[in-house]
Amino acid sequence: MDLLREFLRQHAHEMPRTMLRYAIEKMSDKERKEWMSIPQTFTPAKVSRTNRFAGIPV
């Protein structure tokens, strides 16, 4: 758990919320709420409208 907490201190702000929820699911309610209150700076990558393997517009 200590290793997980150290990782979360460094990366929780940039993690997608679903990933963060899975990472903290075994923690106490109080600690989960604290981790979920961290402002998110993650921005999903823009989805390309082209099939990346064939170069064909989707």
PDB file with one MODEL, atoms N, CA, C and O in Angstrom:
MODEL        1
ATOM      1  N   MET A   1       0.823  -1.199   0.000  1.00  0.00           N
ATOM      2  CA  MET A   1       0.000   0.000   0.000  1.00  0.00           C
ATOM      3  C   MET A   1       0.865   1.259   0.000  1.00  0.00           C
ATOM      4  O   MET A   1       0.502   2.267  -0.607  1.00  0.00           O
ATOM      5  N   ASP A   2       1.996   1.199   0.675  1.00  0.00           N
ATOM      6  CA  ASP A   2       2.864   2.383   0.705  1.00  0.00           C
ATOM      7  C   ASP A   2       3.402   2.701  -0.690  1.00  0.00           C
ATOM      8  O   ASP A   2       3.499   3.867  -1.074  1.00  0.00           O
ATOM      9  N   LEU A   3       3.745   1.673  -1.433  1.00  0.00           N
ATOM     10  CA  LEU A   3       4.232   1.857  -2.803  1.00  0.00           C
ATOM     11  C   LEU A   3       3.130   2.455  -3.685  1.00  0.00           C
ATOM     12  O   LEU A   3       3.395   3.336  -4.503  1.00  0.00           O
ATOM     13  N   LEU A   4       1.906   1.976  -3.516  1.00  0.00           N
ATOM     14  CA  LEU A   4       0.770   2.513  -4.262  1.00  0.00           C
ATOM     15  C   LEU A   4       0.536   3.982  -3.920  1.00  0.00           C
ATOM     16  O   LEU A   4       0.332   4.804  -4.813  1.00  0.00           O
ATOM     17  N   ARG A   5       0.566   4.308  -2.649  1.00  0.00           N
ATOM     18  CA  ARG A   5       0.353   5.705  -2.240  1.00  0.00           C
ATOM     19  C   ARG A   5       1.424   6.627  -2.810  1.00  0.00           C
ATOM     20  O   ARG A   5       1.124   7.743  -3.235  1.00  0.00           O
ATOM     21  N   GLU A   6       2.670   6.164  -2.819  1.00  0.00           N
ATOM     22  CA  GLU A   6       3.752   6.975  -3.396  1.00  0.00           C
ATOM     23  C   GLU A   6       3.530   7.188  -4.889  1.00  0.00           C
ATOM     24  O   GLU A   6       3.729   8.290  -5.400  1.00  0.00           O
ATOM     25  N   PHE A   7       3.122   6.144  -5.579  1.00  0.00           N
ATOM     26  CA  PHE A   7       2.824   6.269  -7.005  1.00  0.00           C
ATOM     27  C   PHE A   7       1.683   7.261  -7.226  1.00  0.00           C
ATOM     28  O   PHE A   7       1.758   8.108  -8.116  1.00  0.00           O
ATOM     29  N   LEU A   8       0.634   7.157  -6.422  1.00  0.00           N
ATOM     30  CA  LEU A   8      -0.520   8.047  -6.573  1.00  0.00           C
ATOM     31  C   LEU A   8      -0.160   9.498  -6.266  1.00  0.00           C
ATOM     32  O   LEU A   8      -0.689  10.410  -6.903  1.00  0.00           O
ATOM     33  N   ARG A   9       0.732   9.726  -5.301  1.00  0.00           N
ATOM     34  CA  ARG A   9       1.162  11.099  -5.016  1.00  0.00           C
ATOM     35  C   ARG A   9       1.783  11.738  -6.255  1.00  0.00           C
ATOM     36  O   ARG A   9       1.633  12.937  -6.485  1.00  0.00           O
ATOM     37  N   GLN A  10       2.474  10.937  -7.041  1.00  0.00           N
ATOM     38  CA  GLN A  10       3.145  11.456  -8.233  1.00  0.00           C
ATOM     39  C   GLN A  10       2.232  11.518  -9.459  1.00  0.00           C
ATOM     40  O   GLN A  10       2.425  12.367 -10.329  1.00  0.00           O
ATOM     41  N   HIS A  11       1.237  10.624  -9.534  1.00  0.00           N
ATOM     42  CA  HIS A  11       0.500  10.473 -10.794  1.00  0.00           C
ATOM     43  C   HIS A  11      -1.017  10.616 -10.728  1.00  0.00           C
ATOM     44  O   HIS A  11      -1.662  10.650 -11.776  1.00  0.00           O
ATOM     45  N   ALA A  12      -1.606  10.699  -9.552  1.00  0.00           N
ATOM     46  CA  ALA A  12      -3.074  10.716  -9.449  1.00  0.00           C
ATOM     47  C   ALA A  12      -3.696  11.867 -10.232  1.00  0.00           C
ATOM     48  O   ALA A  12      -4.775  11.710 -10.804  1.00  0.00           O
ATOM     49  N   HIS A  13      -3.039  13.011 -10.265  1.00  0.00           N
ATOM     50  CA  HIS A  13      -3.599  14.177 -10.947  1.00  0.00           C
ATOM     51  C   HIS A  13      -3.672  13.987 -12.463  1.00  0.00           C
ATOM     52  O   HIS A  13      -4.455  14.664 -13.129  1.00  0.00           O
ATOM     53  N   GLU A  14      -2.863  13.071 -13.019  1.00  0.00           N
ATOM     54  CA  GLU A  14      -2.850  12.873 -14.464  1.00  0.00           C
ATOM     55  C   GLU A  14      -3.471  11.550 -14.903  1.00  0.00           C
ATOM     56  O   GLU A  14      -3.484  11.231 -16.092  1.00  0.00           O
ATOM     57  N   MET A  15      -3.979  10.790 -13.954  1.00  0.00           N
ATOM     58  CA  MET A  15      -4.587   9.497 -14.269  1.00  0.00           C
ATOM     59  C   MET A  15      -6.051   9.678 -14.662  1.00  0.00           C
ATOM     60  O   MET A  15      -6.746  10.528 -14.104  1.00  0.00           O
ATOM     61  N   PRO A  16      -6.520   8.879 -15.626  1.00  0.00           N
ATOM     62  CA  PRO A  16      -7.964   8.872 -15.894  1.00  0.00           C
ATOM     63  C   PRO A  16      -8.708   8.419 -14.639  1.00  0.00           C
ATOM     64  O   PRO A  16      -8.209   7.581 -13.889  1.00  0.00           O
ATOM     65  N   ARG A  17      -9.880   8.960 -14.416  1.00  0.00           N
ATOM     66  CA  ARG A  17     -10.617   8.689 -13.178  1.00  0.00           C
ATOM     67  C   ARG A  17     -10.930   7.207 -13.002  1.00  0.00           C
ATOM     68  O   ARG A  17     -10.881   6.707 -11.878  1.00  0.00           O
ATOM     69  N   THR A  18     -11.246   6.495 -14.069  1.00  0.00           N
ATOM     70  CA  THR A  18     -11.538   5.070 -13.950  1.00  0.00           C
ATOM     71  C   THR A  18     -10.322   4.316 -13.440  1.00  0.00           C
ATOM     72  O   THR A  18     -10.456   3.432 -12.594  1.00  0.00           O
ATOM     73  N   MET A  19      -9.148   4.646 -13.934  1.00  0.00           N
ATOM     74  CA  MET A  19      -7.910   4.015 -13.486  1.00  0.00           C
ATOM     75  C   MET A  19      -7.667   4.313 -12.009  1.00  0.00           C
ATOM     76  O   MET A  19      -7.282   3.430 -11.244  1.00  0.00           O
ATOM     77  N   LEU A  20      -7.894   5.555 -11.620  1.00  0.00           N
ATOM     78  CA  LEU A  20      -7.708   5.935 -10.219  1.00  0.00           C
ATOM     79  C   LEU A  20      -8.678   5.179  -9.322  1.00  0.00           C
ATOM     80  O   LEU A  20      -8.297   4.717  -8.247  1.00  0.00           O
ATOM     81  N   ARG A  21      -9.920   5.051  -9.751  1.00  0.00           N
ATOM     82  CA  ARG A  21     -10.909   4.320  -8.946  1.00  0.00           C
ATOM     83  C   ARG A  21     -10.489   2.871  -8.715  1.00  0.00           C
ATOM     84  O   ARG A  21     -10.615   2.352  -7.606  1.00  0.00           O
ATOM     85  N   TYR A  22      -9.990   2.221  -9.769  1.00  0.00           N
ATOM     86  CA  TYR A  22      -9.519   0.845  -9.602  1.00  0.00           C
ATOM     87  C   TYR A  22      -8.319   0.790  -8.668  1.00  0.00           C
ATOM     88  O   TYR A  22      -8.206  -0.147  -7.878  1.00  0.00           O
ATOM     89  N   ALA A  23      -7.429   1.756  -8.736  1.00  0.00           N
ATOM     90  CA  ALA A  23      -6.224   1.765  -7.906  1.00  0.00           C
ATOM     91  C   ALA A  23      -6.553   1.922  -6.424  1.00  0.00           C
ATOM     92  O   ALA A  23      -5.841   1.392  -5.571  1.00  0.00           O
ATOM     93  N   ILE A  24      -7.621   2.641  -6.116  1.00  0.00           N
ATOM     94  CA  ILE A  24      -7.936   2.944  -4.715  1.00  0.00           C
ATOM     95  C   ILE A  24      -9.106   2.131  -4.161  1.00  0.00           C
ATOM     96  O   ILE A  24      -9.570   2.396  -3.052  1.00  0.00           O
ATOM     97  N   GLU A  25      -9.583   1.153  -4.913  1.00  0.00           N
ATOM     98  CA  GLU A  25     -10.808   0.450  -4.509  1.00  0.00           C
ATOM     99  C   GLU A  25     -10.702  -0.289  -3.183  1.00  0.00           C
ATOM    100  O   GLU A  25     -11.728  -0.509  -2.539  1.00  0.00           O
ATOM    101  N   LYS A  26      -9.520  -0.680  -2.748  1.00  0.00           N
ATOM    102  CA  LYS A  26      -9.368  -1.421  -1.493  1.00  0.00           C
ATOM    103  C   LYS A  26      -9.078  -0.510  -0.302  1.00  0.00           C
ATOM    104  O   LYS A  26      -8.930  -0.995   0.820  1.00  0.00           O
ATOM    105  N   MET A  27      -8.995   0.792  -0.527  1.00  0.00           N
ATOM    106  CA  MET A  27      -8.710   1.741   0.552  1.00  0.00           C
ATOM    107  C   MET A  27      -9.989   2.082   1.312  1.00  0.00           C
ATOM    108  O   MET A  27     -11.092   1.769   0.862  1.00  0.00           O
ATOM    109  N   SER A  28      -9.832   2.716   2.449  1.00  0.00           N
ATOM    110  CA  SER A  28     -11.000   3.110   3.253  1.00  0.00           C
ATOM    111  C   SER A  28     -11.792   4.196   2.524  1.00  0.00           C
ATOM    112  O   SER A  28     -11.272   4.872   1.636  1.00  0.00           O
ATOM    113  N   ASP A  29     -13.052   4.349   2.914  1.00  0.00           N
ATOM    114  CA  ASP A  29     -13.909   5.362   2.293  1.00  0.00           C
ATOM    115  C   ASP A  29     -13.287   6.752   2.406  1.00  0.00           C
ATOM    116  O   ASP A  29     -13.275   7.519   1.443  1.00  0.00           O
ATOM    117  N   LYS A  30     -12.778   7.063   3.580  1.00  0.00           N
ATOM    118  CA  LYS A  30     -12.184   8.381   3.807  1.00  0.00           C
ATOM    119  C   LYS A  30     -10.998   8.617   2.875  1.00  0.00           C
ATOM    120  O   LYS A  30     -10.891   9.680   2.263  1.00  0.00           O
ATOM    121  N   GLU A  31     -10.117   7.640   2.765  1.00  0.00           N
ATOM    122  CA  GLU A  31      -8.932   7.805   1.914  1.00  0.00           C
ATOM    123  C   GLU A  31      -9.316   7.858   0.427  1.00  0.00           C
ATOM    124  O   GLU A  31      -8.723   8.615  -0.341  1.00  0.00           O
ATOM    125  N   ARG A  32     -10.307   7.053   0.028  1.00  0.00           N
ATOM    126  CA  ARG A  32     -10.768   7.108  -1.377  1.00  0.00           C
ATOM    127  C   ARG A  32     -11.295   8.491  -1.720  1.00  0.00           C
ATOM    128  O   ARG A  32     -11.006   9.018  -2.795  1.00  0.00           O
ATOM    129  N   LYS A  33     -12.067   9.082  -0.816  1.00  0.00           N
ATOM    130  CA  LYS A  33     -12.604  10.427  -1.060  1.00  0.00           C
ATOM    131  C   LYS A  33     -11.489  11.453  -1.184  1.00  0.00           C
ATOM    132  O   LYS A  33     -11.571  12.365  -2.008  1.00  0.00           O
ATOM    133  N   GLU A  34     -10.454  11.311  -0.375  1.00  0.00           N
ATOM    134  CA  GLU A  34      -9.317  12.237  -0.461  1.00  0.00           C
ATOM    135  C   GLU A  34      -8.624  12.128  -1.815  1.00  0.00           C
ATOM    136  O   GLU A  34      -8.295  13.144  -2.427  1.00  0.00           O
ATOM    137  N   TRP A  35      -8.400  10.897  -2.288  1.00  0.00           N
ATOM    138  CA  TRP A  35      -7.737  10.718  -3.584  1.00  0.00           C
ATOM    139  C   TRP A  35      -8.617  11.227  -4.734  1.00  0.00           C
ATOM    140  O   TRP A  35      -8.111  11.813  -5.691  1.00  0.00           O
ATOM    141  N   MET A  36      -9.916  11.005  -4.637  1.00  0.00           N
ATOM    142  CA  MET A  36     -10.813  11.440  -5.712  1.00  0.00           C
ATOM    143  C   MET A  36     -10.992  12.957  -5.728  1.00  0.00           C
ATOM    144  O   MET A  36     -11.463  13.508  -6.723  1.00  0.00           O
ATOM    145  N   SER A  37     -10.628  13.633  -4.652  1.00  0.00           N
ATOM    146  CA  SER A  37     -10.774  15.091  -4.613  1.00  0.00           C
ATOM    147  C   SER A  37      -9.612  15.820  -5.288  1.00  0.00           C
ATOM    148  O   SER A  37      -9.659  17.039  -5.456  1.00  0.00           O
ATOM    149  N   ILE A  38      -8.574  15.081  -5.673  1.00  0.00           N
ATOM    150  CA  ILE A  38      -7.427  15.693  -6.352  1.00  0.00           C
ATOM    151  C   ILE A  38      -7.865  16.166  -7.733  1.00  0.00           C
ATOM    152  O   ILE A  38      -8.438  15.384  -8.492  1.00  0.00           O
ATOM    153  N   PRO A  39      -7.609  17.431  -8.076  1.00  0.00           N
ATOM    154  CA  PRO A  39      -8.004  17.935  -9.400  1.00  0.00           C
ATOM    155  C   PRO A  39      -7.312  17.150 -10.516  1.00  0.00           C
ATOM    156  O   PRO A  39      -6.125  16.833 -10.434  1.00  0.00           O
ATOM    157  N   GLN A  40      -8.075  16.851 -11.542  1.00  0.00           N
ATOM    158  CA  GLN A  40      -7.574  16.062 -12.663  1.00  0.00           C
ATOM    159  C   GLN A  40      -6.998  16.961 -13.749  1.00  0.00           C
ATOM    160  O   GLN A  40      -7.632  17.935 -14.155  1.00  0.00           O
ATOM    161  N   THR A  41      -5.801  16.638 -14.216  1.00  0.00           N
ATOM    162  CA  THR A  41      -5.199  17.387 -15.329  1.00  0.00           C
ATOM    163  C   THR A  41      -5.081  16.517 -16.566  1.00  0.00           C
ATOM    164  O   THR A  41      -4.515  16.939 -17.574  1.00  0.00           O
ATOM    165  N   PHE A  42      -5.618  15.292 -16.494  1.00  0.00           N
ATOM    166  CA  PHE A  42      -5.567  14.368 -17.627  1.00  0.00           C
ATOM    167  C   PHE A  42      -6.483  14.857 -18.737  1.00  0.00           C
ATOM    168  O   PHE A  42      -7.636  15.209 -18.491  1.00  0.00           O
ATOM    169  N   THR A  43      -5.966  14.877 -19.955  1.00  0.00           N
ATOM    170  CA  THR A  43      -6.794  15.175 -21.119  1.00  0.00           C
ATOM    171  C   THR A  43      -6.628  14.038 -22.106  1.00  0.00           C
ATOM    172  O   THR A  43      -5.513  13.762 -22.550  1.00  0.00           O
ATOM    173  N   PRO A  44      -7.717  13.374 -22.456  1.00  0.00           N
ATOM    174  CA  PRO A  44      -7.618  12.238 -23.359  1.00  0.00           C
ATOM    175  C   PRO A  44      -7.062  12.647 -24.719  1.00  0.00           C
ATOM    176  O   PRO A  44      -7.275  13.769 -25.180  1.00  0.00           O
ATOM    177  N   ALA A  45      -6.360  11.740 -25.339  1.00  0.00           N
ATOM    178  CA  ALA A  45      -5.811  12.004 -26.676  1.00  0.00           C
ATOM    179  C   ALA A  45      -6.952  12.166 -27.669  1.00  0.00           C
ATOM    180  O   ALA A  45      -7.993  11.520 -27.550  1.00  0.00           O
ATOM    181  N   LYS A  46      -6.745  13.024 -28.637  1.00  0.00           N
ATOM    182  CA  LYS A  46      -7.758  13.244 -29.656  1.00  0.00           C
ATOM    183  C   LYS A  46      -7.880  11.982 -30.514  1.00  0.00           C
ATOM    184  O   LYS A  46      -6.881  11.430 -30.974  1.00  0.00           O
ATOM    185  N   VAL A  47      -9.111  11.543 -30.718  1.00  0.00           N
ATOM    186  CA  VAL A  47      -9.353  10.336 -31.490  1.00  0.00           C
ATOM    187  C   VAL A  47      -9.259  10.666 -32.980  1.00  0.00           C
ATOM    188  O   VAL A  47      -9.919  11.575 -33.484  1.00  0.00           O
ATOM    189  N   SER A  48      -8.436   9.914 -33.646  1.00  0.00           N
ATOM    190  CA  SER A  48      -8.267  10.106 -35.084  1.00  0.00           C
ATOM    191  C   SER A  48      -9.441   9.486 -35.816  1.00  0.00           C
ATOM    192  O   SER A  48      -9.933   8.427 -35.425  1.00  0.00           O
ATOM    193  N   ARG A  49      -9.884  10.130 -36.860  1.00  0.00           N
ATOM    194  CA  ARG A  49     -10.977   9.603 -37.659  1.00  0.00           C
ATOM    195  C   ARG A  49     -10.444   8.805 -38.847  1.00  0.00           C
ATOM    196  O   ARG A  49     -11.153   8.613 -39.835  1.00  0.00           O
ATOM    197  N   THR A  50      -9.210   8.346 -38.756  1.00  0.00           N
ATOM    198  CA  THR A  50      -8.605   7.544 -39.818  1.00  0.00           C
ATOM    199  C   THR A  50      -8.145   6.224 -39.225  1.00  0.00           C
ATOM    200  O   THR A  50      -7.551   6.190 -38.147  1.00  0.00           O
ATOM    201  N   ASN A  51      -8.418   5.152 -39.925  1.00  0.00           N
ATOM    202  CA  ASN A  51      -7.938   3.854 -39.500  1.00  0.00           C
ATOM    203  C   ASN A  51      -6.425   3.886 -39.589  1.00  0.00           C
ATOM    204  O   ASN A  51      -5.877   3.998 -40.686  1.00  0.00           O
ATOM    205  N   ARG A  52      -5.738   3.792 -38.464  1.00  0.00           N
ATOM    206  CA  ARG A  52      -4.300   3.975 -38.441  1.00  0.00           C
ATOM    207  C   ARG A  52      -3.539   2.883 -39.183  1.00  0.00           C
ATOM    208  O   ARG A  52      -2.377   3.084 -39.535  1.00  0.00           O
ATOM    209  N   PHE A  53      -4.155   1.747 -39.428  1.00  0.00           N
ATOM    210  CA  PHE A  53      -3.464   0.670 -40.117  1.00  0.00           C
ATOM    211  C   PHE A  53      -3.600   0.776 -41.637  1.00  0.00           C
ATOM    212  O   PHE A  53      -2.674   0.417 -42.364  1.00  0.00           O
ATOM    213  N   ALA A  54      -4.713   1.251 -42.111  1.00  0.00           N
ATOM    214  CA  ALA A  54      -4.944   1.267 -43.549  1.00  0.00           C
ATOM    215  C   ALA A  54      -4.955   2.671 -44.134  1.00  0.00           C
ATOM    216  O   ALA A  54      -4.937   2.838 -45.353  1.00  0.00           O
ATOM    217  N   GLY A  55      -4.984   3.690 -43.262  1.00  0.00           N
ATOM    218  CA  GLY A  55      -5.047   5.058 -43.776  1.00  0.00           C
ATOM    219  C   GLY A  55      -6.400   5.396 -44.365  1.00  0.00           C
ATOM    220  O   GLY A  55      -6.526   6.352 -45.130  1.00  0.00           O
ATOM    221  N   ILE A  56      -7.415   4.620 -44.015  1.00  0.00           N
ATOM    222  CA  ILE A  56      -8.746   4.811 -44.573  1.00  0.00           C
ATOM    223  C   ILE A  56      -9.584   5.621 -43.598  1.00  0.00           C
ATOM    224  O   ILE A  56      -9.662   5.267 -42.422  1.00  0.00           O
ATOM    225  N   PRO A  57     -10.221   6.712 -44.059  1.00  0.00           N
ATOM    226  CA  PRO A  57     -11.103   7.472 -43.147  1.00  0.00           C
ATOM    227  C   PRO A  57     -12.197   6.565 -42.604  1.00  0.00           C
ATOM    228  O   PRO A  57     -12.750   5.733 -43.323  1.00  0.00           O
ATOM    229  N   VAL A  58     -12.499   6.739 -41.323  1.00  0.00           N
ATOM    230  CA  VAL A  58     -13.527   5.895 -40.680  1.00  0.00           C
ATOM    231  C   VAL A  58     -14.864   6.565 -40.777  1.00  0.00           C
ATOM    232  O   VAL A  58     -15.862   6.024 -40.300  1.00  0.00           O
TER     233      VAL A  58
ENDMDL
END
